[in-house]
């Protein structure tokens, strides 16, 4: 069943009668591994436009990320959902998700290669203005886009929604070339105070143009309607979801001038 939520419905209502939304699965490669991403754009726009890479949470690429890509397409962006796990690898339980996510969180080099492959695929799109590209991610994906920035990727900005903010290699911050927005649940029980402090120090020491916004009353997974306190401490918060999306749009207006 498709995940439909208020922000998507509102965005859909803003489409003109002439708009035509194009969505499709796109297979691409990272080394010998086949990945299956998801592309969304509105073909009523002419010329090149900014591209946004979307990185999934720990359950892999799902309807949730596809819906976010549609929302971005409705705003005029070319949106591409990266597939970090690989074609056909879609965890069916929290245990399976934990196993897959841990594989990449403990091998940051592999994680960077996988997300970089998605970024390369986005930039190949003929409608994408390669000088205006950003990446956003949710939970596991939020951690992933920070790693993408640490890799020195050519981006205008990244947005991490309730992502892990640990700083395993603090020197990596010096490779960041883009602006950074972190949307964080103020009451997220999964984020250790020492990790948050280490992340902030990494950003400061590296001279990154960064901002961190905390949403009161929000815990982990606050943008995800399917989060129902399982695991405990991960729960949807409609107010924080709406506010963080608006904060992202303001951030994009700044970095893209679009």
Order of alpha helices (4+ residues) and beta strands (2+ residues): alpha-beta-beta-beta-alpha-beta-alpha-alpha-beta-alpha-beta-beta-alpha-beta-alpha
